[in-house]
Amino acid sequence: MSMSGMYGPADRKESIATIHAALDAGITLLDTGDFYGMGHNEMLIGEAIKDIPRDRFLVSVKFGAMRDPGGNWGSYDARPAAMKNFLAYTLQRLGLDHVDIYRPARLDPAVPIEDTIGAIAEMVQAGYVRHIGLSELGPETIRRAASVVTGRLRPPYD
């Protein structure tokens, strides 16, 4: 988040150099949110990884946090149609054909977790997502989410 002005000014060249240094040091997970800098962070990561072999890193993306034009936090949107839209923009900004982990940033109280996870599972089947992630959820919600994919989801890879 700090590379995209969330905590004050950020330096693009320094941020890209930091990502490269992390990858060179053996860090393999790049974690972001599509709402970090309102898409800026994904574009920054996309620029940093454009010439890096894809097998050297994993990308984890949180989605669904809504922002207003002033950058203020709003609600969450984890509806299946919105999630697919968010994912399309994420892939474009990152310059990738898939993300390794995709997860809602928070529980959307207006959308059953089963609906959100079912839609992400469709994106796994389609090859746009490798793994489903969860963030800031309690055990019962995690059980409900897991019930959607247990025995049903067969990733297209090993």
Order of alpha helices (4+ residues) and beta strands (2+ residues): alpha-beta-alpha-beta-beta-beta-alpha-beta-alpha-beta-alpha
